[in-house]
Amino acid sequence: MTRQNLLDFSFQELVDFCISEQLSKFRASQIWRWIHCFGLKSFEEMNNISKSSREHLNKIASITRPQISEMQVSIDGTIKWLIKLKDNSEVETVYIPQDDRGTVCLSSQVGCTLNCSFCHTGTQALVKNLTSGEIIGQLMLVMDYLNDWPSGKNNRKVTNIVMMGMGEPLLNYNEVSKAIKIMMSDDGIAISRRRITLSTSGIIPNIEKTGIDLGVNLAISLHAVNDELRNQLVPINKKYNLEKLIKSCRNYPKLSNSRRITWEYVMLKDVNDTSEDAINLIKLIDDIPSKINLIPFNPWPGSLFETSTQENIDNFAKILMDSGFASPIRKPRGQDIYAACGQLKSKSEKIRKSQNNKLVPIYNF
């Protein structure tokens, strides 16, 4: 008999499961809190549940986290885990400690279909979508390592979640949204929606769903201010172009009462880093409450782009700030362990020769 992994359940699914096994809704609530508030990994530790119920649960269910294949610690304190899933595929998860918060960067897919030319993950073909349990399992492993249970403790180390790891979250919307709702549960991990950010390259139909269903912070991987360049840097733009994307983002705060849209803009030398690019970016998002994260390109083995000069990055930021936009320059974290933005790539599938041509910048300047 295959035991059911309870990490894959929403609360209502856990209730339905317990009732089907002659256990009560109240029992489901107890189990939920033990798993998602206290981080328990076995039924034996659930001391307010009868021995007979625990024995029955052991026969029909499990609380199974993924396994850690490898862990690396950066000189700046950033930690990256290579995490092995039940089918032996792997994803990477990152914890970034800062003075005022601790952020966990979660993956939503093994590999990615989008093939963004500057992104290391894009060199790995899509292997699979993660289940909600596999997404939650990443977070739980980080909290285990940091001794961050129970979830409501004072001075918790994990305060923020970003869906910015491997994969495109909105191409795995059902499982990602389910996982985020579990993270936000008041009787569980209890991360506020205002401390969760979902990043997308622009899967427009699911942007609206995100605003309505979740109301979390939205970040857009933009990286270009015209369709010609963005088609090459972010190929999904050929399907959902800038006009459609900007319209969708313009409507997002009205749908969710969200705060500003965050625009992620990787600074690529001689590609998208001129004063004219900055001015055109201002025109593009002028009527949208916005914050712009300028991200110095993080090199990875085989990448053919270069990081913009500091002078160009500073000039770009000044133009944006002078126009009233918050435009922090993101400090690279975990570069020495390839944990920085755009560097994540698991060992589930190595880069294929047929993909090499996708890494070559073809924009004519």
C-alpha distance (Angstrom), angle and dihedral (degrees) to the residues before:
residue distance angle dihedral
M1 . . .
T2 3.83 . .
R3 3.76 111.9 .
Q4 3.81 118.0 -134.0
N5 3.81 115.0 -117.3
L6 3.80 104.4 -132.5
L7 3.82 92.3 -154.9
D8 3.80 86.6 75.9
F9 3.81 92.2 62.3
S10 3.77 130.9 92.8
F11 3.79 113.1 -144.8
Q12 3.80 92.5 -96.5
E13 3.80 90.8 48.6
L14 3.80 89.0 51.5
V15 3.81 89.9 50.7
D16 3.81 91.3 50.5
F17 3.81 90.9 47.6
C18 3.80 93.3 50.1
I19 3.80 93.0 47.7
S20 3.80 90.2 50.1
E21 3.81 87.4 54.7
Q22 3.82 93.8 49.3
L23 3.78 91.9 -102.5
S24 3.81 119.8 128.2
K25 3.82 132.0 -114.6
F26 3.79 86.8 -113.6
R27 3.81 88.8 57.0
A28 3.80 89.2 51.1
S29 3.82 89.5 53.9
Q30 3.80 90.5 52.4
I31 3.80 92.6 49.2
W32 3.81 91.6 46.8
R33 3.80 92.8 54.2
W34 3.78 93.2 46.5
I35 3.81 90.7 52.5
H36 3.81 102.6 37.9
C37 3.79 103.3 27.2
F38 3.82 101.6 33.9
G39 3.81 99.7 26.2
L40 3.79 96.2 -130.5
K41 3.79 117.0 175.7
S42 3.80 100.1 -166.0
F43 3.78 138.1 43.3
E44 3.82 91.8 -132.4
E45 3.80 89.8 73.9
M46 3.83 93.7 55.6
N47 3.78 95.0 98.8
N48 3.82 98.1 177.9
I49 3.81 91.6 59.8
S50 3.80 119.6 84.9
K51 3.78 119.3 -104.3
S52 3.82 92.2 -118.7
S53 3.83 91.1 53.2
R54 3.79 91.5 48.6
E55 3.79 91.2 50.3
H56 3.79 90.3 50.2
L57 3.80 91.8 48.1
N58 3.80 90.3 52.0
K59 3.79 89.4 57.9
I60 3.80 97.4 48.5
A61 3.80 106.2 27.7
S62 3.79 146.9 30.3
I63 3.80 139.6 -164.7
T64 3.77 98.6 -135.0
R65 3.78 122.6 177.3
P66 3.81 122.6 -169.6
Q67 3.79 116.7 -99.2
I68 3.79 128.1 -107.3
S69 3.81 111.5 -120.4
E70 3.78 96.5 176.5
M71 3.78 140.6 -6.3
Q72 3.79 128.1 -158.4
V73 3.80 128.7 -172.7
S74 3.80 120.5 -154.2
I75 3.77 124.2 -140.7
D76 3.83 86.8 -112.6
G77 3.83 93.1 55.8
T78 3.79 97.2 -101.4
I79 3.81 111.9 140.7
K80 3.81 125.3 -152.7
W81 3.79 125.0 -168.2
L82 3.78 127.0 -163.8
I83 3.79 101.5 -148.1
K84 3.80 125.0 -159.7
L85 3.79 117.9 -147.2
K86 3.79 128.0 -150.9
D87 3.83 92.5 -91.0
N88 3.86 90.1 50.0
S89 3.81 93.6 -108.5
E90 3.79 114.2 131.8
V91 3.79 140.8 -139.3
E92 3.78 134.5 -178.4
T93 3.80 126.3 -121.6
V94 3.80 126.3 -171.9
Y95 3.81 134.7 -158.4
I96 3.81 117.0 -159.7
P97 3.83 115.3 -167.5
Q98 3.80 117.3 -156.6
D99 3.79 134.1 171.4
D100 3.80 95.1 -99.8
R101 3.80 102.4 27.1
G102 3.78 147.8 7.2
T103 3.79 117.2 -128.6
V104 3.80 127.8 -159.8
C105 3.79 117.1 -157.3
L106 3.81 109.6 -152.7
S107 3.80 130.7 -162.8
S108 3.81 122.6 -133.8
Q109 3.81 101.3 -172.9
V110 3.79 138.9 25.8
G111 3.77 99.4 -116.1
C112 3.79 123.2 -18.5
T113 3.79 139.7 -105.2
L114 3.80 98.1 -149.1
N115 3.82 99.8 79.9
C116 3.80 95.7 -155.8
S117 3.78 101.1 -170.2
F118 3.82 97.7 -133.5
C119 3.82 96.1 45.5
H120 3.80 123.6 94.1
T121 3.82 92.7 -152.1
G122 3.80 88.0 57.8
T123 3.79 89.6 67.3
Q124 3.81 89.4 65.3
A125 3.79 115.6 76.5
L126 3.79 117.9 -128.4
V127 3.79 111.0 -85.3
K128 3.80 99.5 175.2
N129 3.79 148.3 -39.7
L130 3.78 115.4 -97.5
T131 3.78 121.1 -120.2
S132 3.79 119.3 -123.2
G133 3.81 87.7 -107.1
E134 3.80 91.1 55.3
I135 3.80 90.4 50.4
I136 3.81 93.1 47.3
G137 3.80 89.1 43.5
Q138 3.81 90.6 61.7
L139 3.79 90.8 54.9
M140 3.80 92.2 46.7
L141 3.80 92.2 52.4
V142 3.80 89.7 54.1
M143 3.81 91.4 48.4
D144 3.82 89.7 48.0
Y145 3.79 91.2 53.4
L146 3.80 92.9 46.6
N147 3.83 92.9 45.2
D148 3.80 86.6 -124.8
W149 3.81 98.9 154.6
P150 2.96 137.2 148.8
S151 3.77 91.7 48.2
G152 3.81 95.4 -137.1
K153 3.81 95.8 54.7
N154 3.79 120.8 130.1
N155 3.79 117.4 -97.6
R156 3.77 92.9 16.5
K157 3.78 113.2 -169.8
V158 3.83 97.0 -142.4
T159 3.79 106.7 63.9
N160 3.80 104.0 145.0
I161 3.79 136.7 42.1
V162 3.79 126.6 -159.2
M163 3.79 122.9 -172.3
M164 3.79 90.9 -149.5
G165 3.79 102.6 113.8
M166 3.77 127.4 100.3
G167 3.79 116.0 -24.3
E168 3.80 138.7 17.4
P169 3.83 107.4 -73.3
L170 3.79 95.0 -155.2
L171 3.80 92.0 57.1
N172 3.81 86.2 61.4
Y173 3.78 94.5 39.6
N174 3.80 102.2 147.9
E175 3.80 95.5 52.8
V176 3.81 94.4 38.6
S177 3.81 93.3 50.1
K178 3.80 90.5 47.1
A179 3.81 90.8 51.1
I180 3.81 92.6 48.1
K181 3.80 91.7 51.0
I182 3.81 88.7 52.3
M183 3.83 90.2 50.3
M184 3.80 90.2 51.2
S185 3.83 94.9 49.0
D186 3.81 110.7 126.6
D187 3.81 89.2 -145.4
G188 3.78 92.1 51.4
I189 3.79 138.8 30.8
A190 3.82 88.5 -19.3
I191 3.80 102.7 -158.4
S192 3.81 109.6 167.2
R193 3.80 117.5 -118.0
R194 3.81 86.4 -124.0
R195 3.80 88.7 63.6
I196 3.81 95.5 50.2
T197 3.79 121.0 84.6
L198 3.78 124.6 -171.5
S199 3.79 116.7 -159.8
T200 3.79 122.5 -156.0
S201 3.77 136.5 173.6
G202 3.79 87.9 -138.7
I203 3.82 115.3 -70.9
I204 3.78 90.6 169.1
P205 3.83 102.6 -167.5
N206 3.80 90.7 57.1
I207 3.81 95.9 43.7
E208 3.80 88.6 72.7
K209 3.83 90.6 46.8
T210 3.80 90.0 51.8
G211 3.77 91.7 54.3
I212 3.78 94.3 47.7
D213 3.81 99.8 39.5
L214 3.80 103.1 33.5
G215 3.80 112.1 13.3
V216 3.80 91.9 -155.8
N217 3.79 124.2 148.4
L218 3.79 113.2 -75.7
A219 3.79 124.0 -141.1
I220 3.79 122.0 -173.2
S221 3.80 122.3 -154.0
L222 3.79 95.4 -139.0
H223 3.83 109.6 155.3
A224 3.82 96.2 160.9
V225 3.79 137.3 50.1
N226 3.80 100.1 -150.5
D227 3.78 132.9 50.7
E228 3.80 95.2 -122.0
L229 3.80 93.8 62.4
R230 3.80 96.6 32.9
N231 3.83 90.4 54.0
Q232 3.79 86.8 62.6
L233 3.79 99.8 39.7
V234 3.82 96.9 38.1
P235 3.83 107.4 21.3
I236 3.83 94.3 -169.5
N237 3.81 83.7 74.7
K238 3.81 87.5 79.1
K239 3.80 87.4 68.1
Y240 3.81 99.5 33.3
N241 3.79 107.0 29.0
L242 3.78 128.4 -162.1
E243 3.79 95.3 -95.0
K244 3.81 91.4 56.0
L245 3.80 92.6 41.6
I246 3.80 94.5 50.8
K247 3.80 91.3 48.0
S248 3.80 90.6 51.5
C249 3.80 92.1 49.4
R250 3.78 92.5 45.8
N251 3.80 88.1 59.8
Y252 3.80 97.1 42.3
P253 3.83 100.8 86.8
K254 3.80 90.8 49.5
L255 3.77 89.7 55.4
S256 3.80 97.2 48.9
N257 3.82 108.3 16.6
S258 3.77 83.6 -120.5
R259 3.73 122.0 163.7
R260 3.79 122.8 -117.9
I261 3.76 124.0 -28.2
T262 3.81 110.7 -113.8
W263 3.79 114.7 -139.2
E264 3.79 116.1 -156.8
Y265 3.77 112.6 -150.1
V266 3.80 119.8 -179.6
M267 3.78 110.6 -152.6
L268 3.80 109.5 -130.7
K269 3.79 119.3 -174.9
D270 3.82 113.3 -109.5
V271 3.81 90.7 -8.7
N272 3.82 110.6 79.4
D273 3.81 106.5 -11.2
T274 3.81 107.5 94.2
S275 3.79 128.9 116.4
E276 3.80 87.6 -111.8
D277 3.81 89.9 56.3
A278 3.81 89.7 52.6
I279 3.81 92.4 50.0
N280 3.80 91.6 48.1
L281 3.80 90.3 49.1
I282 3.81 89.4 55.4
K283 3.80 90.3 51.5
L284 3.79 91.6 47.7
I285 3.82 96.7 55.6
D286 3.80 100.0 22.8
D287 3.83 97.2 126.4
I288 3.82 97.1 40.0
P289 3.84 122.1 91.9
S290 3.78 97.5 -116.9
K291 3.75 150.2 171.8
I292 3.79 118.8 -164.5
N293 3.81 120.1 -150.1
L294 3.78 109.6 -157.4
I295 3.80 107.2 -154.9
P296 3.81 119.9 -165.5
F297 3.80 105.5 -135.7
N298 3.80 111.4 -97.3
P299 3.82 108.8 -142.7
W300 3.80 121.1 -135.8
P301 3.82 132.6 -176.6
G302 3.80 109.2 -68.2
S303 3.80 96.6 11.9
L304 3.78 113.9 139.4
F305 3.80 98.7 -163.8
E306 3.78 125.1 91.4
T307 3.79 131.4 -144.8
S308 3.79 116.0 -101.4
T309 3.78 115.7 -106.6
Q310 3.79 115.8 -94.7
E311 3.80 88.6 -117.2
N312 3.81 91.8 57.5
I313 3.80 92.6 45.0
D314 3.81 92.3 49.9
N315 3.81 91.7 46.5
F316 3.83 91.3 48.7
A317 3.80 90.5 50.4
K318 3.82 93.0 48.0
I319 3.80 92.1 53.4
L320 3.79 90.6 52.0
M321 3.81 94.5 45.1
D322 3.80 92.2 47.6
S323 3.81 86.8 56.9
G324 3.80 91.4 53.8
F325 3.80 101.0 -99.3
A326 3.78 121.8 131.1
S327 3.78 102.4 -125.6
P328 3.80 113.0 172.1
I329 3.78 118.5 -176.7
R330 3.78 105.4 -126.4
K331 3.77 113.3 -125.6
P332 3.80 107.8 -131.9
R333 3.81 111.7 -115.0
G334 3.79 127.2 -164.3
Q335 3.81 96.4 5.3
D336 3.78 92.2 145.4
I337 3.84 90.5 61.4
Y338 3.83 95.7 36.9
A339 3.81 91.2 -109.9
A340 3.80 97.2 125.7
C341 3.79 126.5 107.6
G342 3.80 111.2 -61.0
Q343 3.79 94.7 9.4
L344 3.81 102.6 93.7
K345 3.78 116.8 115.9
S346 3.79 128.4 148.5
K347 3.78 127.7 -145.8
S348 3.81 93.6 -115.3
E349 3.78 90.9 104.1
K350 3.78 127.8 8.4
I351 3.78 121.9 -138.6
R352 3.79 112.5 -79.2
K353 3.79 124.2 -135.4
S354 3.79 89.9 -124.6
Q355 3.80 88.8 62.8
N356 3.79 96.4 55.1
N357 3.79 93.2 88.5
K358 3.80 89.4 57.9
L359 3.80 89.5 64.8
V360 3.78 95.5 59.4
P361 3.82 115.8 98.8
I362 3.80 106.6 -126.4
Y363 3.77 100.1 177.3
N364 3.80 113.2 124.5
F365 3.79 112.6 -135.1
